[in-house]
């Protein structure tokens, strides 16, 4: 049974810092957040929470209040599997609703397929902005010098589809009929296609972290292809309405 609770004391925050280091291996580089900043955010009414399996911390999340009556979830990390990330997000959702907030935002790497599936298909968040190289070039063990493109996701906490997903009702979306593939994965490389259709699909690689280690050139090609195609479509005003078949962003002209 996973328990999620707010954290306030320095010994707890030290465990969060150690957990994040185990996940990202930032070493001598800049950590995603410091213990001192977590302490300040917690004291000032921000969101700092940990997920526990018995006495073991298995996940954590840190967020701060943002303009427009939202909570911005700055960093969340968890041990893979067992639904820990989902439990963290649902705790965060309840925390926000109790304080009169109806929206949570966060950024994530658009190339990480499992995160896209989790954020869009499992939670019901929607990307609202493409942010090229948002944090600059990153040097942690996972990102390995890659440019830090991010999607800004917005989670409408009281939307009917979000409430249904929170109840764990099925939310998997099939590939839309008549959709055109605007970016395909062919032999591990990105191949652009037509974009002038009401609904288009934008592929991302199955495992960008592994691909970067095996073929840095292919990883860079995917970074720029998704930036050009997905980022370009969003800049034109098209909306990302889901993530289908665990492979494709669904982009519509609404």
C-alpha positions, -999 to +999 in steps of 0.1 A: +000+000+000+015+033-011+010+062+013+015+098+001+019+127+025+033+162+028+068+167+039+082+196+061+113+186+080+149+187+068+156+149+074+126+141+051+138+166+025+172+151+026+156+118+016+138+135-013+171+150-025+188+115-023+158+100-042+161+125-070+198+120-072+192+082-076+168+089-105+187+116-124+223+111-112+230+148-114+263+144-096+283+177-097+257+193-120+228+213-109+201+193-091+165+198-101+159+214-067+178+219-034+169+209+001+168+246+011+144+255-016+121+226-007+122+237+029+112+273+019+084+261-004+070+238+022+070+265+048+054+291+025+025+268+016+039+252-015+035+215-024+062+191-011+051+154-008+066+120-006+053+085-015+062+057+009+061+020+008+062+012+045+092+032+057+108+034+023+105+066+002+096+055-033+086+089-049+084+126-043+070+157-059+076+195-054+054+223-067+047+260-062+017+283-067+016+299-102-002+328-118-038+322-128-048+301-098-027+270-106-002+248-090+030+243-110+045+209-104+082+216-108+097+181-103+083+147-097+102+114-096+094+079-085+107+044-087+093+028-119+063+005-117+035-001-091+015+030-099+035+053-076+035+082-101-003+079-104-008+080-066+015+110-063-005+129-090-038+120-074-026+133-040-014+164-057-048+168-074-067+165-041-043+189-024-049+215-052-087+211-051-088+215-013-071+249-018-095+261-045-071+254-074-086+238-105-055+234-127-020+219-123+008+225-148+041+209-154+067+204-181+080+172-196+102+160-224+080+154-254+104+126-266+098+104-236+070+081-248+061+066-214+057+101-199+035+113-228+013+082-224+011+087-186+004+125-187-021+125-215-037+090-215-036+081-178-041+115-163-059+135-190-035+165-191-031+184-224+000+201-238-006+238-243+029+251-253+060+238-269+092+252-252+124+247-272+155+241-251+137+253-220+164+246-194+193+248-218+216+219-225+214+193-197+243+173-183+226+148-160+231+110-167+196+106-182+197+136-206+234+134-215+239+168-231+206+168-250+187+201-256+159+204-230+128+208-252+097+206-230+059+205-234+039+225-209+011+203-198-021+217-182-043+194-161-079+206-158-087+189-124-125+191-126-129+182-163-152+151-167-125+131-185-100+138-157-125+129-130-132+096-149-095+088-151-090+096-114-117+069-108-095+046-129-121+042-156-106+031-190-093+060-210-072+045-237-078+061-271-076+042-304-060+058-334-085+082-349-101+072-382-086+092-412-057+105-392-026+113-413+009+105-399+028+138-399+059+122-383+066+085-386+092+062-370+108+042-398+137+020-388+143+041-357+146+074-376+120+102-378+104+106-412+082+137-418+049+133-436+020+155-446+006+179-420-023+194-439-051+173-425-078+178-398-061+152-375-024+143-377-002+119-357+033+127-344+054+097-334+081+096-308+107+069-303+101+040-280+131+047-257+148+080-263+172+075-233+185+043-248+186+057-283+208+086-271+233+062-256+234+040-287+232+066-314+235+102-304+229+114-340+195+096-341+186+111-308+194+146-321+174+139-353+143+130-332+147+161-311+147+184-340+121+165-360+096+166-331+104+202-324+098+211-361+066+191-366+049+190-332+062+224-322+053+239-356+017+225-355+012+239-320+026+273-330-001+273-358-028+270-332-035+233-335-043+214-303-028+182-289-059+162-278-044+129-267-017+103-270-029+072-290-016+036-293+011+045-268+031+059-297+015+091-313+006+126-302-029+133-317-030+168-331-063+184-343-074+215-361-103+226-339 
